Amino acid sequence: MIIVKLAVGNKEEEIAVSNSLLKNKFTLNVFASPFDSYYLSSAQTTVHTRVYVIQFLTKSMLYSEIEAYLKNEFPQTDFYMCAIPIVHMAVNLHDKIKNRVIKIHEIDDEIEG
């Protein structure tokens, strides 16, 4: 299991990405918050922006599939994405994720079958 952290540039993208993750059963819950972001411009001045960070728990084997799906579904969205491994997790939460978070291909198989 992993915690995926995904940063997007605006509230509308945060809502769209969160809804898509939930509808496609990549996770059970999405947690999102706005954060201040700072970086150095090419002129070496500090630039302040606002980013929206989405966090969710999922199966580690789904990371590449989620990344490819999001790039395909939101091609105009510039986001940062990373994952943190979960070392310990409550058994009941692990079981819920294991049983209810499924690959997108499994959803397609259910619809066709």
C-alpha positions as a printed Julia matrix, in Angstrom:
113×3 Matrix{Float64}:
   0.0    0.0     0.0
   1.08   3.57   -0.7
   0.03   7.14   -0.08
  -0.03   9.01   -3.38
   0.53  12.76   -3.29
  -0.51  14.71   -6.33
  -0.21  18.49   -6.73
  -2.27  20.43   -9.27
  -2.43  24.12  -10.09
  -6.02  25.08   -9.31
  -9.2   24.15   -7.45
 -11.06  23.04  -10.6
  -8.3   20.53  -11.43
  -8.32  19.3    -7.83
 -12.06  18.59   -7.99
 -11.9   16.95  -11.43
  -8.93  14.72  -10.56
 -10.43  13.76   -7.19
 -13.77  12.82   -8.76
 -12.03  10.79  -11.46
  -9.91   8.87   -8.94
 -12.99   7.98   -6.91
 -15.22   7.08   -9.88
 -12.55   4.78  -11.31
 -12.08   3.07   -7.94
  -8.38   3.87   -7.61
  -8.99   4.8    -3.97
 -11.72   4.95   -1.32
 -11.12   8.52   -0.09
  -9.35  11.6    -1.35
  -7.94  14.26    0.96
  -7.17  17.66   -0.56
  -5.81  20.96    0.72
  -4.49  24.19   -0.76
  -0.87  25.04    0.03
   1.48  27.93   -0.62
   4.27  27.05   -3.03
   7.54  28.9    -3.61
  10.2   28.5    -6.28
  13.05  30.45   -7.83
  12.41  31.94  -11.26
  15.07  32.06  -13.97
  15.76  35.63  -12.76
  16.52  34.16   -9.32
  13.53  35.82   -7.66
  11.21  33.93   -5.36
   7.79  33.28   -6.89
   4.76  32.5    -4.72
   1.85  30.42   -6.05
  -0.98  28.34   -4.66
  -1.12  24.58   -5.33
  -3.72  22.0    -4.44
  -2.4   18.76   -2.97
  -4.46  15.6    -3.33
  -3.57  12.62   -1.15
  -5.01   9.13   -1.23
  -4.26   5.55   -0.21
  -4.09   2.85   -2.85
  -2.42  -0.38   -3.86
   1.22   0.1    -4.79
   0.82  -1.96   -7.97
  -1.6    0.67   -9.3
   0.84   3.6    -9.26
   1.94   3.33  -12.9
  -1.61   2.73  -14.07
  -2.91   5.74  -12.13
  -0.12   7.94  -13.5
  -0.8    6.86  -17.1
  -4.55   7.25  -16.62
  -4.24  10.79  -15.22
  -1.86  11.87  -18.0
  -4.33  10.54  -20.57
  -7.47  11.88  -18.86
  -5.99  15.31  -18.03
  -3.38  16.0   -20.74
  -3.38  19.77  -20.13
  -2.83  19.39  -16.38
   0.7   19.92  -15.14
   1.02  18.02  -11.88
   3.64  16.57   -9.57
   3.02  13.04   -8.39
   4.88  10.83   -5.92
   4.16   7.95   -3.57
   5.17   7.13   -0.03
   5.15   3.48    1.09
   2.98   2.61    4.05
   4.89   0.65    6.66
   2.02  -0.02    9.07
  -1.73   0.2     8.52
  -4.85  -0.75   10.45
  -6.04  -4.17    9.33
  -9.61  -3.02    8.67
  -8.43  -0.21    6.36
  -6.03  -2.55    4.56
  -8.85  -5.03    3.95
 -11.21  -2.31    2.65
  -8.61  -1.07    0.18
  -7.62  -4.59   -0.84
 -11.23  -5.56   -1.54
 -12.71  -2.33   -2.93
  -9.9   -0.6    -4.84
  -9.66  -2.24   -8.23
  -7.79  -1.74  -11.46
  -9.5    0.19  -14.23
  -9.2   -2.9   -16.47
 -11.25  -4.87  -13.97
 -14.01  -2.24  -14.19
 -14.03  -2.6   -17.99
 -14.2   -6.4   -17.67
 -17.19  -6.14  -15.31
 -19.05  -3.81  -17.68
 -18.4   -6.01  -20.74
 -19.02  -9.33  -18.95
